[in-house]
Amino acid sequence: MAYKMRIAMTALAVLSVAYPALADDDKIVVGFATAESGFMEAYDKPAQEAAMIRIQEINAAGGLLGKQIEVVKADTKSDRAEGAKAGLSVLDGGADLVVVSCDYDFGSPAALAAEDAGQVSFFLCAESIKAGIQGVGPHSFSASVLAPVQGATMAEWAFKEKGAKDFYRLLDTWTVYNKGICDGFDWMMPKLEAQGAKLVGEDTFKNEDASIAAQITRIKSLPKEPDAIMLCTMMPGAVSAIKQLRAAGINSMILNGSGVDGSYWLSAVPDLSNFFVPVQGSIYGDDPSVDVNKFNATYKEKTGADPSSQYVYPGYVMIDVWAKAVERAGTTKADAVVAELEKMKDEPTLFGTRTFTPELHHQNKARYLIVETKAGKPGVVGNWTISEPVPMEALLK
């Protein structure tokens, strides 16, 4: 009898080593390894709130694969080392999907933990190509649109729709995001130059620079004011740069990336005009989609505040496309879900279409609304989709 018991116990031990513990079959778990404190909270929290709205909608409609989605959370504390711990924490909590911070540098530790565990991860709104296959692995995705698409979109739109011919490139070298905007602009410019556009100058500055007087002097020394300035920057330094350009009497169109969407900073540059950014959806009550405006109202009802910028929206998109992939796969198993995500081509979502491929788990082409700030008031003035996707070599620049 003792011998038989030893054999049985040995068999159980072998099984426990060969097979990981099974998740609860009655539930599906989404784990948020995001910032609930520190500076990244301002970026992560709004997108996470949007993700929770989509989870609540799915649960109210009967759940996913007939199961309710449950949520576990761990605070990265806006720290990379804590991010890795947060990733492991939500995985220990049974996460089928690991949601990570809105920035590659701060989200990647948790995403890498998910990759090591063979689970799907989604960056809330990171816009670097590294937030995906190239920087994490084959199970990692981002819900937003690549920064180079923003720069390419603004250049082509300004040329085609506003008649801008002479462009000036002004790069804030602080972040990969800023450089990405200008990378997209750089890729688009030769195409526009073949049609009559011209790059009349370029310069750099740093986000923390108190003054860009030298750069302004060089702009003002041009034979004539450029039609458009491609300003590749983000907060907080963007406000100072924009204010100084206008105070110097430079009235050129200022084109920027999505990182400066929002009205919260406009009081620092009174009556700002001729300023343009691309957005995935409008927070200003004038989105051409009735459904987006309804979402904005729902967001305010749930959170007590209006969306602060377009970076709320990718959180909703993330849960939406992942849930569709799970339904189509009939399972939450990572490889099957990835295979379904990679089949998505122009998949409709509330905030534009999404396409994923085995080579790119990010968006290298997207429809953007164009928001103009005029006399201090932002509003949608059109939309644009670049004529062709930004190629991999430009994305990896």
Secondary structure, 3 states (H helix, E strand, C coil): CHHHHHHHHHHHHHHHHHCCCCCCCCEEEEEEEECCCCCCHHHHHHHHHHHHHHHHHHHHCCCECCEEEEEEEEECCCCHHHHHHHHHHHHHCCCCEEEECCCHHHHHHHHHHHHHCCCEEEECCCCCCHHHHHCCCCCEEECCECHHHHHHHHHHHHHHHHCCCEEEEEEECCCHHHHHHHHHHHHHHHHHHCCCCEEEEEEEECCCCCCCHHHHHHHHCCCCCCCEEEEECCCCHHHHHHHHHHHCCCCCEEECCHHHCCCCCHHHCCCCCCEEEEECCCCCCCCCCHHHHHHHHHHHHHHCCCCCCHHHHHHHHHHHHHHHHHHHHCCCCHHHHHHHHCCCCCECCCCCCECCCCCCCCECCCEEEEEEEECCEEEEEEEEECCCCCCHHHHCC
